[in-house]
């Protein structure tokens, strides 16, 4: 009622004091004439009095009397000069208003006493008039004092409301009243209560009620929780792996080759930033589009990354951590078998195998030629052909020392080296054991050639002795087997021993021929051959070819045939003891 009474009073005063002057200014309704206005002005300004009215009258007179117009206008100008200037405060006569002061002193004194003794009477009443649409609870003999510093939570969290009562006549129970429900607070003591709001999802308004007295409304502000809905990863593998790029959905933990470039696409809700931490580096991501965040990282080692969606009011929400396991590029491996030439001392054959998990960038043969004890020398690198794009590849390499311009007494060190194609950490290499080849000088070479010749002679002597024994045994067996169609066990054993000696002699002859050929070849490579030496080599070849006389060879062949026939056609024959 007070509010609406205040409104009606102001409307009445406006219609009485504001509307008429406004209508007059707008020339609406009944208006004053110039003479009426001049008469009113003359009453309020003593200096003007009736001068303004007389001037207006002279103006009208000059319009009707053409003969005296000049004289009249001169009189008008004189009066106008007398009217300037006019002070506006002269229209107000304060002394005439003193008689109204006695009516003002009473109300002013009452207001001053109330303002000093109980100012709330003035302020509270005024507040209720101005804020008429708000609820003002009846004044209770106690007060509800909330101990919570802040009534705001993150969406989905709980809020414990702590309450303290002060004053007289405290209620035994206190209730919290929301829009749809009323709950009783848990009582800790006479003055302290608490209540747990659980799983808050939206702003909640409540009042506290005790002994039918209600508190002012309070509001719990629920801040939207930023959340990570799901995320995808785009994997761009190192080019040297020749592996097709791929996209994984909802992939947290990853196992990838080292050097893979990962692009994450994070889909969020209620987030305006995303904390991304990896290997001690923190990044604050901004959305590339609504609710979408992107980040790209090249990962070369095992890593852990953490995600923390955020917004303007929630800096720390539910975070998540994931692990990245990287598959390191393994170093290559190489194995090599070395075989010298069967004839020449200046030729070597190598066959080997290389293997790596993702292929190779190079395979080379390294050697260095220098004097013994010297750290300097001529280094040479020769590429070796192999299937470098395979994970396992066999290779072969022929090394001809004649092409190296080696001097007698030089030292040659050599090894094979293979490099993988790791473009992430750099090409890793593996090499074989470094080997050394000491090139003999002239004296050493002559000694080696002579030693080879001596070895051939010694083996020839052994072959001659074995051939002589073989001939004697052959004749003995030939006499023993005359006019016999079968062999006893002992006889067969003697024939087998004889044939084994024949095989032993053949092997020894072949070895001597190979050694002799090698010795001859090496002499031809390293020194000029005399005619006499060449004739001796031919004699050795002829001697080896005829180490057994034709008759002995024929007898051994017949014995071998007899052994074979006995095994095939007479398996049932019993041997004589």
Beta strands, then each sheet from edge to edge (+ up, - down):
strand 1: 142-146
strand 2: 152-154
strand 3: 159-167
strand 4: 175-177
strand 5: 182-184
strand 6: 186-187
strand 7: 192-197
strand 8: 204-210
strand 9: 213-214
strand 10: 218-223
strand 11: 227-236
strand 12: 246-249
strand 13: 254-257
strand 14: 260-269
strand 15: 273-278
strand 16: 281-285
strand 17: 292-299
strand 18: 303-310
strand 19: 320-327
strand 20: 333-340
strand 21: 347-355
strand 22: 360-371
strand 23: 378-383
strand 24: 392-400
strand 25: 410-420
strand 26: 429-431
strand 27: 435-438
sheet 1: 1+ 3- 7+ 6-
sheet 2: 2+ 10+ 8- 4+ 5-
sheet 3: 2+ 10+ 8- 9+
sheet 4: 12+ 11- 14+ 17-
sheet 5: 13+ 19+ 18- 15+ 16-
sheet 6: 20+ 21- 24+
sheet 7: 23+ 22- 25+ 26-
sheet 8: 23+ 22- 25+ 27-
end
